[in-house]
Amino acid sequence: MMTLISRPSCLIGSIRIEKIDKFHLFKFNDELQARMEELLERKKLDLLTLEEVIELE
């Protein structure tokens, strides 16, 4: 089985930088935020597939 890793450039438009006071924060769009939450929940339950481990990294 071959594992494909997405290029970081595919995230353009899904992540924005928001300035709050003197801090610059990375903010995900709703779709990416939901996916990250899903992956983190699966990680807590020790249910991640190899592909999901790579995606989460």
N, C-alpha and C positions, 0 to 999 in steps of 0.2 A: 504494500500500500504506500502511495506517495502522499506526503503531507505538503500542502501548499500554504505558504504564508503570505498574507495580504501585504501589499506594499503600504507603507505609511501614508503615501500620497492619496490612497483611497479614502482616508479619513478627513480630507479637506472638505469643509462644509458640514462635517459632523461635530467638529470641535471648534469652539470659539474662545477667545481670551476676554475676560471681563475684569475691569479694574475696579477694585473696591478699596477705598482709601489709598494706601501706598502699595497694595498687593495686586498682583496680576494672577487671576485664577483661571484655570482651564475648566470650561463648562462643556458638557456633552449635550447633543440634541436629545430629544425624548427617546428616539429609537435606540441610539447607542447607550443611553443611560439604562434603559430597560434591559438591554442585552447584558451589560456589565453586572447589573443586579442579579439577573438570572444565573450568570456564570459564578458569581460569588456565593449565591445560595447553594448551587450544585457543589461548589468546592467545600462548603461547610458540611454537606452531607456525604462527602467523599464519593461523588457520583460523576466527576468530570471524565470525559473521554480524553484520549491523547490529543486530539485536535482542539478540544476546548481548553486544555492546559496551555497549549501553544498560543491560542487566541487570547487567553487571559494575560499571558506574559506580555 
